[in-house]
């Protein structure tokens, strides 16, 4: 069973920065990708950033140029550096790991990011 543990959320003023980290543990066949999604109150969960095992990145348009995803698949960790945060970035951020041929997805428990104006 795969487990994801996130850390690094919190409260920050607009224009500030936060760094989220996610560590995976358990029996993982092979990692296809790791990344971050977020869900604001009353909104659907959306992709923020993800990185494939080949290092290919994908960012939401709203975070391009502000957020940077990095990973160490050997250590089964992924991080998200978030700069120039705005109140619109306020959400619960979830780490996600996709593995194996079937593309099974495991979610973390979520970490709250709140950006005050």
C-alpha positions, 0 to 999 in steps of 0.5 A, spaced: 500 500 500 502 506 497 502 512 502 503 519 501 505 524 506 505 532 505 508 537 508 509 545 508 502 548 507 500 554 511 498 561 512 502 566 507 501 573 505 500 575 498 507 575 494 510 570 499 512 563 498 511 556 500 514 550 499 510 543 499 513 537 499 511 530 499 514 523 500 511 516 498 512 510 502 510 503 501 510 498 495 511 502 489 511 498 482 514 504 478 512 511 478 509 514 472 508 521 475 508 525 481 505 532 482 500 536 485 493 538 485 489 543 489 481 544 491 479 551 493 472 551 497 466 550 492 471 548 486 473 542 483 480 539 484 485 541 479 492 540 476 497 544 479 503 541 476 506 534 475 512 531 473 513 524 469 518 519 470 522 522 464 522 529 467 517 532 463 513 537 467 506 540 466 503 546 469 496 549 470 496 556 466 495 560 472 501 558 476 506 558 470 512 562 472 510 562 479 511 555 481 516 550 480 515 542 481 521 538 482 522 531 484 527 525 486 524 519 484 529 515 487 527 518 494 520 518 492 519 525 493 516 531 490 516 538 492 512 544 489 516 551 490 510 556 490 512 564 489 508 570 488 502 567 491 496 570 491 489 569 495 487 565 488 492 560 490 488 559 497 486 551 497 487 544 499 493 542 496 494 534 494 500 530 492 498 525 487 502 519 485 501 515 478 504 508 478 504 502 474 501 500 467 494 501 469 496 508 472 493 507 479 493 514 482 494 515 490 492 521 493 495 524 499 491 527 505 492 534 503 495 540 506 492 547 507 495 553 503 492 560 505 494 566 502 492 573 505 491 579 501 
